[in-house]
Every structure is written in structure tokens, then in C-alpha cells.
Amino acid sequence: MFIFIDSIIVVAAIYLAYLLRFDFVFSEGNFAYIDYVIINMLWLTIGCNAYFKVYRKIWRFASLGDYLSILKGTVFATACFYILHHLLINSISYHYFSRYITVPRSTTILSFVLIALGVTLSRILTREIKGFRGKIQSHHRRSLIFGAGEAGMLVIKEMYNSNSESYPVIIADDDERKTGYHMNGLLVAGRRNDIPELVKKYNIQDIILAIPSVNRVEQANILQICKTTGCHIKIIPKINDLIDGKISLNLIKNVEVEDLLGREPIIVDLGQITGYIRNKVVLVTGAGGSIGSELCRQCARFDPKTLLLLGHGENSIYEIELEMRSKYPSLHIETLIVDIQDRQRLLSIFEKHKPEVVFHAAAHKHVPLMERNPIEAIKNNIFGTKNVAECADLFHVERFVMISTDKAVNPTNVMGATKRAAEMFILHMNERSKTDFVAVRFGNVLGSRGSVIPIFKKQIEAGGPVTVTHPDMVRYFMTIPEAVQLVIQAGALATGGEIFILDMGQPVRISDLAHDLIRLSGMEPDKDIKVVYTGIRPGEKLFEEILTNEEGASATKHNRIYVGKSSEISITHMEFVLKRLEQLVKNPEETSDLAIRQQLANLVPTYNWSGIQGSIEAVQESIRSSIEVLATVEKNSLK
């Protein structure tokens, strides 16, 4: 098509050049040899344009260099014609026919200018036709673009050229030098603080943040302003994320709560990681869970010899197995459906596969559920961990990394107390084992199963209400990849006996998260979606801590990872209470929750629950439990 267009332009340009040269006087003498000029300039122009790849350009996205290629092609074509005509063709013509083929030099120059202009204008016209934006229609959502840079231009062009339901109306940018100027037909009308006013003035429905190079802290500050407008907010991700395949090619994504955390993502030293995972047999317990499955994904990148996926739920293990076999077809994967409370089955697995690195992510984690089922929490979180740790010791595992939680610090609930007990046990194991036992402690994980964010999203989709336990409740948050990278990094830093802690930034109010999610969905809290406060559930705290009073944090090689020193643990006392707990969980129908909690408090001194403090029943139960323990000890000694 462009060759045909250029052919018409060449013919028209040469005719117009002759008309201009002879003052629009048409005569046979003036236009002699014009057919000769047209034929030669035609094939020379097409040939030179093809040489400079003028016909291999996507003119919708043309740059200055693309238009310069047109000029190069026309210059070379004209120069070749001039050289051929005056040095070769005219010499031959005079030698054989005793005459010159007369071509005015001025027509050659005029033809060059007109051809170059014509071809260039044809490409600009093509680009404008393809990029014709039309007018805003009634079905369009009016959009404000924040960012008057390359990313902003890219977004505006894409919105003009695609069938997007959003239509750009106005631009804002923090560079005050751009304020008042137009970019691609749109006015740069103000800075970040002007966004609420611009939204009202231009009836904006969507705000698109086209600032992929800005850091997370600045991004969060801008989002804080945007979310007050009630608009639907979207964001352009970092170009590196596109290159690395972390996100889809759909450039504009909805803003997620992690974009509001106000801190840079945690970056780990991947160079240290490869050494202790590469060509090793790696076992992940709880491999079907949110953390366990991400552990499998991350470990697979470092070429383990074998990856063992161990879990109790067959569906979740099946799903992660399919994913891993699809992404890493050459990786040796074994799937193991096992309950970690089954000690004999664990022994047979360790004996058969001989894992060298163990990531222990299997646990019961839901606070209210475990408050109602304390025996199950103890069986899984304490004795399940005990089984896995003792197998690791027996079969000489090199490193054992346990996933813990900030709820283990001064726990007020059964789940936190059992995780603290598990921490204490693996630290005890480290003292008498050649295996390096460590724990990794972090806060709430965004997007994990049963966590607050997916629950809020479902409640919003259902039209509300969004339920929050208390307006002042705060939590530390991190993303699943951050949590998992911390776990893997801890394994690299481990020398044994450490509790690694992540600097998770400032805690976030759960109430603020709920309101932010509602606003990011394009609705107004307490107007479109109600926020209802239900009261603190049993075992919950208003805020979580990351260190006990006895622990002190010291720095590691990683600037966002700290290590807490382990507090003194009485091994004799621990083993005594564990035996008592084991007897209690074996006879659940004869065991009261009060007895369970009392023994848990005996094991974990920092466990603080309201039923113990000042309760006559608790004292009576404690005396009764002690008598039973003494009787059991006496009975066993007689045997």
C-alpha cells in the first residue's frame, strides 16, 4: 500500500516541480523528457526507501529516526538520479545521438523537496488516522492521568487507540514546570494536592497513576490523596515487572492494598541462597498452603536435587504439583500426603528420601478456630512440629527452618501459645543436635488463605457489610513473596538457635485497610458499603509484638532482618509439661479446656489468658492437674 502511495506521490511531485519551474505554463517543450524523469525517479525512490527500511516501519509508533529514514531515502534517490543522468545517461545520449536529454536542475531540487514532504506527510496522516481518538462518549469513564512522562504518554495513546472504557480527560503531575502545558491534547492542570479539586471540576471517575519509577513510599503518599476522592484507582506497574514476567501484559492494574503499605518491598540476597539449596533434597511441609506453596515456587528456582511437597490436604497438594511440573518439567518432584502428627509415616519418609533442608510451614493458624479447638492446635502445632524436628535430627538434616508468627510473642491465644511452644522446642533441639534449627517470625501475610484482605474483598463484592473487630486494632503486614524470601534468606544466614525477625515497617490499622479497600473499589465507606465493628474475638490483641521482653534484636547481614536471642529454657520443665500435655490430648473426652490452657501456660510462661488471672477455678484445676501428674509419675516409677 505504501509503495503504491509513494508512486503516486513521486509522479505528482515531479509534475508539480515542472509546473512551478515553468510558472504553470504547460507546453510540449517545457515538459519534454518528463516521462524519463518520472520512470527513473520512481524506481530510485522506491528502491532507496526499501534499502532504508521505510516500508518496514510501524508508523503508528514512529519516532524521529523513522522519519529521518524517509529523508535519507529521498536524498539518496535524488543524488543517484543526478549522478546517473549527468555522468552516464547524458554521455551515452550525446555519444550516440549527438544531443542531451534536458532536465532542468531546479526541477530535480524541487522534486526532492516535494517527494520528501509528500512521503513524510503521508506517514504522519496514516499515524493520525490510526491514532484518531474521536470524542468522549456517554459510555466512557472519565479518567485523570497522574504522570506527564513517558508512561503517561503511553497510557494516553493506548486509551485513544484501544476500545478502553476509560477516556483521558485531564493530567496532573508534580513537576510544576509542566503545569499549564498540553500533552497529546490534554492539559496538565495541577499537582498531586490538586487531585481532589480536579476530580470535582472535571467529573473524574477513574484515576490512573502513570509513575512506575516512583518508590513505594511516594506512591503510598499519592494514593492517600487519591483514595479520598472516591474514584476507582489504577496503577502502571514497573517495567521490570513486565520484563521479569511477574505481571501480565495488561499494563494498567487495579491498586492493591500492598501498594498502600508505604514501604519498599523486601529484597533478599539471592546469591547466598543458592549454596544451601542447589542440588539438595528439600522438604516443604504444609506445601499446599499459601506460604508453603510459595516456598516451593521460590526453592524450585535454585535447582534442588529433589523437591518434596508434603501436605495433609490432597487438593492443595495436587494443585501445587500441577503448577510445579508445568513450570519446572525437569525438576524431580515427589508429592507426599502426610499428617505431621503421624510419627511413623514421617520416619519412613525421612528414611526413604533423606531430606537435607526442611522448611516447616505446616500449622493450624486461625486464632478463633484454635480457641475453640485447643487440643487440635496442640496436636498439630506442638507435637506435629516435635515429630518433624526429631525426624530431622535423627536423619541428620543440615538445616531446619520453622515458620512462626508474631502472635507467638506474649501470646493471648492458643494458636500463638502453641507456636511459641514450637519455637522453644526447636531451640531446645538445636542445643543437642548437629542440625541447625531456626525459626522465622513475621506478621500477617497479605492474601494468604483466611487472612483479612480476601475476607474484606468477598464482603465488598457481596455488597457489605465489612466486619472489623475493633477500630483501633493494628497489625504488621507483608506480602507472600516477602515472607517466603525472608524464610529462605534465614536459612542462608542460620548458624543454629536463632529466631529471625523481619522489620515490617509501621503497623497498619485494620479499620484503615477496610476503608481503603472500599474506596479502591470505587465506593464510599459507610455510604455504599457499611463498616461494622463486631468486637475483639477470644484470644485477639489490639496490637502484636515481634519480641518478648527477654529477647533483644541484633542486626544481620540483611538490613531488614534481625535475630532475636533465645530466652533461657528449662529442658526438664519443658519435657515434663510436654508429657502432661501428651496425656491430656490422648484423652480429649476426659480433658477440659481449662486443663489444656493451664498446662499450656505452664509450658509458655508469657501466655496470658484472662481465665487464669485471679480465677479460683484455674487454681483448683492447677492443683488437680499437679496431683494427676504426680500420681502418673509414681505409677510409672512403680512399673
N, C-alpha and C positions, 0 to 999 in steps of 0.2 A: 504493500500500500504506500509506504513512504517512498519507494523507488518511483512509483507512478506519480506521486505528488511532486517529487523533486524534478522529474522530467518535465512536467507542466511548468514548474517554476523557472527552469533553465530556458525553455522556449520563450515564455512570457518575458523574462528578464532581458534576453537578447533583443527581442523586438522593441521593448521599451527603451533599451540603451540606444538603438538605432534611431528611434523617434526623437529622443532627447538630443542626440548628436546633430540631427538634421532639422531641428526646430519643428518637428511634427510635419515635415514636408515629405510626402510619400511619392517616390519616383523610382523607376527601374534602375537608374544609375546609382541612386543613393543606397538601395538595398541589394546591390549586386553582391554575390557570394554569401548572402546571409544564411542560405541553407548549408553551405560549407561550414560556417562558424557554429551553427546550431548542432550539426552532427558531431563535430569534434568536441565541442564543449559539453555535449550531453554525455558521451561515453567517458570523457575525462573526469567530469564531476561525479558521476555515479561510481566510477572506479576508485577515485581518491576518497570519497566518502566511505566506501566499503572498506578501504585499506585502514582508515582511521576509526573503523567500527561505529560509524554514525548509525548504521542500521542494526546495531546490536545493543542499543541503549533502551532502558525502560524510562521513557520520558516523563512519566508520572512522578518519578523520584529523581529527576535530573538535577545535577549540580553545575557549578560554573565550569568545571573541567569538561563536562559533557558538551556544553555549548561551545567551548573552545575547540573541540574536535571538529565542529562544523566549519569554523573559521580556517582551521588547518587544511581541511579537505578542499575548500574553495580556493585558498591561496595556492596550494599545490596544483590544482586543476588549471587555474589561470596561468600560472608560471609555465606549466608543461605546454599549454596551448601556445603561449607566446614563443617559447623556445622552438617548438616543433614548426610553427608557422614561419617564423623569420629565418631560422637557420637551416631547416630541412625542406619543408614543402615549397617555399618560395624559390629556393635554389634550384630544386628539381624542375619546377614550373618554368623558370626563366631559361634553364638549360635546354629543355625540350621544346618549349612553346614561345620562347623569346618574349615573355610577359610575366608580370607579377600578379598574384592574387591579392587584390587590395582589400585590407581590413583596417579601418581607422583605429589607431591606438586608443583613442578616447572611448570607443565602444567596448574595448577589452576591459578598461578600468571600470567603466560604468556597469558592465555585465558582472564583474567580480563583486562590486558593492551590492547590486540588486539581487544576485543569486545568494550571497551570504545572508542578506537581510531576509529574503524570502524563505529560505530553508529554516533559519532561526525562528522567524515568526510562526512558521507552520508548526514547529515543535512546541513553542510556547502556547499557541492556540490549542494544540492537542492536549497539553498538560492541563490547561484551564478548563477545557471541556470535560476531561475525565475527573478533574477535581472540583467541578461545579457543585457548590454547596446548596444552592437553592435557598429557600426561605424556611424559617421555622414554622412547623405545622402544629396543629392543635394537639396531636398525639405525642409530640416531643416533650421530654422533660428538660426544663431549663437548667443549664449547668454553669457553675463558676469553676474556672480552672485556676488553681493556685500554683504559680510557677511559670514565669515568662522566659524559659530557657529552651534548650533542645528538646527535653522531654515534653514540655508544654506544647511546643510546636508539633511534635509527633502525635500527641493526643488530639489536638485540634484537627490536624489533617485526617487522622483516622476516623474521627467523628463525622467530618464532612463527607468522606469518601465511602463510608460504610452505611449500613442500614441501622445504625445505632438508634436506640430510643431516646438517647440523650443528645442535646444540641448545645454547643457552646454559646454563651451569651456575653460573658464578661471575664476578664482576667485580673488576678491580684498577684502581687509579687513584693517581696521585702526590699528589693533594690529600688530605692526611691528615684533613681535616675531614669527608670523605665516608666514611672507613673506619668500618665497623660499621653503616652505614645500608643500606637496601634501595632498589633502583631497579627498578621494574617487576617486583617479586617476587624479585629476585636480590640477594644480599648483596655489598656492596663489601668484600672480605675483606682487602685489603692494597695495598701499593705495588709499584713495579717490582722492587725487590730481593726481594720475597716471591714472585715468579712461580714460580721453581723449586720452592719448598715447596708452593705451591698446586697446581701441576701434579701432584705426587705425591699430595697429600692427596685431591684430587677426581678423580683418574684422567683428567686432561685429555689430549685427543688433538690439538685444534686451538687455536691462539692467534690471535685477530683483533685487530689494532691499530686502534682507532677513534679516532685522534688526527690528523685531517687537517690541523690548523692548526700542528702542531709542525714545527720546522725540521729539515733533513736531519741535522744533527749529533746532535741529541737523539734523532731517530728511529733513527739508527745505534747509539747507545748502548743504547737499549731493545732493539733487535734483537740486539745482542751478548749480552744476558741471555737473551732468548727462545730463541736458537738452541742454547743449552746444554741445553735441556730435551728435545730430540729430537722436539718437536711440529711439526706442519705449520703454518706461519705464513702468515697472510694479512693484507692491509692495506687500509684505506679510503683511496682516493686523494683528492687535494684537490678541493674542489667546483669551483674554477676550471677544473680539467682537464675536468670533466664539461661545464661550460658551453661551453668552447672546442672541445669535440668531440675532445679528444686521446685519450680513452679511451671504452670502451663504457659503456652504462648499467648494466652489471653492476657494482654498487658495490664489491664485495669482489673484490680481485685477489690473485693469488699474489705473494709478495715476490720481487723480482728482485735480482740481485747489485748493480745500481746503487744500490739502496736502502741497501746496506751500505757505500758508499764513504765516508760520513762527511763530506761537504761539500755545500754548497749548489750547485745547478746553475748553470752559467754563463749570465748574462743579457747580451745584447748590446743596443746602441743601434740599434734598427731604424730610427729616424728618419734616421740618417746613410746607411743602406744604399740607400734608395730612389733617391737622387740619381744614383748612377752605374750603376744597373741599369734604372731606369724608361725605357721607350721606346728601349732599346738592343738591339742584336743580341748575344746572349750565347751563347758556345760552351762546352760542358762536354765535355771528353774523358774517356773511361772512364765514360760516363754510365750504363752498366748495372751498375756496381759499387755496393758499399754506400755509399761516400762520394759517388760521382758521382750516384747516383740521388737521394740526399737533397739534394744541391746543386740538382738540377733542381726538386725539390719546393719548396725554400725560395726559389729565384730566381723561380719562377712567381708567387709571392705579390706580387712587386713590379712586375708589369706590364711585362715586357720586350717590345720590339717583336717579336723573334723568338727562340725558344729552340732552339738546335741541339744535338741529342743525338748525340754521336759516340762510337762504340764498336766493338770488334772482334767481340764475341760477339753473334750475331743474336738469340738467345733472350732475353738480358737486356735488350737494347735494345727488343725487341718488347714486353716486359712493362712497362717504364717508359713506353713510348709509350702503351700502352693506359691505364695509370693516369693519365697527364698529360692525355690527351684526354678522359677521363671527368671529372676534377676541374676542368679548365680548358678547356671546349669552345671558348671564344672566343680562346684563345691560339694564335698562329701557331707551329707546331712542325715542325721538319724532323729526320728521322732519317737518320743517315749511318753506314753500315757501312764503317769505315776502319781499317786498321792504321797506327799513327802512324809506323811505320818506312818507309812508302810516301810518300816526299817529294813525288813528282809529284802524287799524288792529293790530298795536303794542300794543295799550291799551288793546285790547281784549285778546291778547296772554299773557301779563303780568298779567292780571286779572285771567285768567284761570290757568296758570302754576305756577305763583308766584315764579319766579327765585330768588335765594338768592345770587348768584355770577354771574356777567356778564363780559364776555370778548368781547370787541367791536373791531372786526377786519374788519368789512365791510367798504370799502372805494374805491374810484377811486384813482389810484396810478400812472398812466402813465403820465409823465411830458408833452411830446409833445402833446398827445391827449387832455389833460386838458387845455393846452394853446389854443387849437383851439375850445374847448368846455367849457369855464369858467363857464357858467350857470349850467351845469351838475355837475361840481366839487363842486360848492357852494351848490346846492340842496342836494347832497349826503353826502359830507364830513362835511359840517357845519350843515345844517338843519336835515339831517339824524341822525347825532350824537346828535343833540339837542333833537330830538324825543326820541331816546333810553335813553339818560341821564335823561330826565324829567320823562319818564315812570319808570325808576329805582328809582328815588326819590319818585314818587307818591306811588309806591308799596313796599317801604321800603327794597330795595335790600341792602344786607350787604356790598358788595364790587363791584366796577365798575372799570375795568381796560381797558383803551383805548390804542390801538396800534397806535403809532405815528412814526415819521421819522426824521432823521437828516436834511431833506430838510425843516423842519419847522423852522429851525434856520436861522435868517436873510434871509428869502426866496426871491428868484428872480423869482419864477414861481407861477402860480395859484395853483397848487397842494400843494406846500409847504405852501403857504399862508393860504389855507383852512384848512390844518392840524394844523397850528399854531392857527388859529381861534378856531378850535375844542378843542385844549389844553386849551386855555384861557376860553372857555365856561365851560368845566368840572371843572376847578379850581374855577370858579365862583360858580358852582353848589355845590362844596364841602363846601363853606362857609355858605350856607343856608340849607344844607341837613344833615340828620343823616347818609346817605350813605357815605362810604369812596370812593371818586373819585380820581383816579391816572392815569397818563399817562406813557407809556414806550416808550422811544425813542431809535432807533437804526438805523444802516446804511443799505446798500444794502444786500439783502439776496441771497446767492448763490443758484441757482437752482430754484428760485421762478418763477412763470409764467411771461413771458415778461421781465425777467431780462437779463443781458448782456451775461451770460455764455451760456444758452441754445441757444441764438441767434448766438453767435460765433460758437457753435458746429454745428448748422444747416448750417451755411455758409461754414464751413470747409468740411462737408460732401458733399456739393454741388460743391466743387472744388474752392470756393472763388468767389470774394474777401471777406476778413474780413473787415468790416467797423468800424472804430473808429472815434469818433467825433474830438478829439484833442490829440496830442502826450503827452501833459502834464496834462491831466485830471486824477485826483486821486479820489478814493472813499474808504470808510471804508467797510469792508466785514465781514459777519458772516454766519454760516450755519443755515438752517431752525431749526434743533433741538436746537441750541444755542439760537436763537431768542425766540423760544417758551418757553424754560426753564426760560429765563430771565423774560418773561411776567408772568409766573406762580409764580416765586420767588418774583417778585414785588408785586403780590397780597398778599403774605405772609408777606412782610415787610411793607405793606401800613398801614399808620395811617390816610391818607387823605390829599389831596392837594399837593402830590409830583409829580415831573417828574423824573422818574428813567432813568439813562443813563448807557449804557454798555461801559466799557473800551474795545474797539475793537482792540487794538494793533495799529500798524502803518498803515497808509493808503496805498493803493496799486494803482499803475498806471494802468489804463485800457489798455494802449498800451502794457505794460508788460504782462498782462493777455492774451491778444490776441496772442502775440508771444509765450508765454508758452504753450497755448493750441495747437497751430500749431505744436510746437516741440514735445509735448507729443503725438501727433497723428502720429509721425514718419516722419514729413515733415519739410522742411526748409522755414521759413518766407521769403517772397519776392522773393523766387525762385520757390517753388512748389505752395505756396498759397500767393497771394499778400495781403498786408495790405494797405487799402485806408483810408485816413483821409478826412472826409466829412464836418468838421466844426461844431462848437458848435451850438446846436439846440436852438430854442427860449426857454428862461427860465432856461437854464442849467448854472451851475457854474463849474469852473475848479476844485474846491475843496469844500467839505462840512464841516460844523462845527457841533459841538454837543451841544454847549451852546451859548446863547445870551450874549450880553455884561452885561445885568442886572443880569444874573443868575450866581451863584457860586456853584461849586460842593463840596459836603461833602461826607465822606465815610459812608457806611452802614456795616451791619454785614458780607456781602459778599464782598470779596476783589476785585471783578471785577465789582461791581455795585455801582454807585454813584447816589446821589439825588441832583437835582438842585432846588434851592429855586425859588419860583414863583415870577415874577415881579409884580409890582402894576398894577391893572386893574381897570379902571373906569367902574363900573357897569352901570351907567346911559348912558355913551357914548356907551358902547357895545350894550345895548338894543336898543338905538336909531338907530345905524348903522344896526343892525340885522333887524329891522323893514324896514329900507330903502332897504336893500338887498332883503328882502322877497317880497317887492313890485316890485322890478326890475325883479326878476326871474319869477314872475307870469305873466309878460308881455314881453316875450322874443323878440317878433317881434317889439316891440317899444323901446327895450333897446339895446344900443350899448355896444360893448366890453369895450370901454373906460370908460363908466359909471360904469360898473361892477368892473373894476380894480381900479377905483378911490375909490369906496366905500369899496372895499377890503383893500386898502391902509389906508383908514380912520379907519378901524377896527383893522388892524395889522400894527402898526407904523413901524416895521422893514422890511415890504415888500418893496423891492426896484426893480422897473422895469424901463427900460430905457424910456418908453413912458411918464412917469410922469416928470422926471427930465428936467427942462428947457423947457417944452412943452407948447406953448401958448394954444393949443387945450385942454390940460389937465386942465389948469387954467379956461378956458371958461366952460369946462364940469363940473368942480367942482362948479363954480358959479351957473350954470344952475341946477345942482343936489340939491344944497342947497336951491335954490328958490323953487324947486318942493317939497322938504321935508317940508319947512316952510308952503307952501300952503296946503299940506296934513294935517299938524298938525292943522292949522287954521280951515280947513274944518271939521276935526274930532271934534275939540273943539266946533264948532257951532252946530254940530249934538248932 
